[in-house]
Amino acid sequence: MRSGGTGKGWRAIGLLLAFALALPGHADDLRDHDRARRALEAGEILPLKTVLEKIARDTPGQVLEVELERKGERWVYEIKLLRAGGSLVKFRVDARDGAIIPRQEQGATSDR
């Protein structure tokens, strides 16, 4: 009977270990979210809604993905948009003022 209990103990340890290993990524997401929220509250970035409304005036379409990243001293919204004809458009937008970052500033890996 003791051997059955030992197997359950190892399973429980395995589950706890798997849970613990999953936490760091989640914790990083929470820290990123907190940093972005603080930047918004401090007026360092525009609300996403404002940026999307500005883009929609010139380039209507369905937003597929948005990421907010810190690039050096600059916050950047990276936005993927599906246009009516089926083309995919990628924007990099300065989160401080909503200006689209020109391709030459985006680097050689730009898909836009």
N, C-alpha and C positions, 0 to 999 in steps of 0.2 A: 504494500500500500504506500509506503514511503516513496517509492520510485515514481508513482503517479503524481504525488505532490511536488516532487522535484521538477518534473516536466512543466507543470503549471507555473512554478516559480520562474523558470527560465523564459517561458513565454511572456510572463509579466515584465521581466527585466528587458526582454527584447522590445516589447511595446513601449516601455518607458524610454528606452534608448532611441527608438525611432522617433518618438514624440520630441525628445530633447534635440535631436538633430534637425528636426523640421523647424524649430523655433527661431534660430538665428536669421533665416531668410525673412520670416514674418516680422521679426523685430526690426530688421533693416527697412522693410516696407513702412512700418509705423514711424520710424525715425524720419524717413523721406517725406512721409505725409505731414509730420509735425513741422519739418523745415519749410515745406511749401506753404503750410497754413500760416506760419510765423511771417514768411515773406509777404504773403497777401495782406495780413494784418498790419505789417509795417509799411505798406504801400510800395514795396519793392517790385511787385508784379501786379498785372491786371488780372481780374477774374477771368476764368476760362470762357465764361458766357460772353463777355465783352469781346474777346479775341475772336471767337467763333462767329459772332454777329458781323464783325468787321470783314472777315474772310468771306462770309456768305454773300455780302453785297457784290463782291467782284467775281467770286468763284462758287456758285451754288453747287451743292452736292450733299452726299451723305457722309458724315464723319464716321470713319471706321476705327480710328485709334488716335489717342492723344497721350503724349508723355511730356512731363515737365522735368527738365534736367538742368543741372548747374554746369555751365561750361566756363570754367575760369571764374571771372567776376560776373558773368552774365547768366541770367535765367533764360532758358529757351523752351518754348512749347514746340514739340515735334508733332505734326498733325498729318494724318493720312486721310484723304478725302476721295470718295468714289463719285465721279461726275456722271451726269445723265447718260452720256454715250458709252459708259463703261470704262473710261480711262481712269487710272489711279494717279492722283496728284499728291505729292508730299511737300509740305511746307515746313520751314523752320522759322519761328516767329520770336522776335525779341519780346519776352514776357513783360518787360518794363513799360514798353510803349505800344506794343502790338504791331510793330513794323516787321514786314517780311524781310528776312535776312537774304540778301542777294546770293545767287549761286556761287559766285567767286569767293564769298566768305564762308561757304559751307564746306569747302575742301573737295578733294578729288573723289571722295566716296559718295557724293550726292547722287540721288536717283532722279532728281527733278530736272 
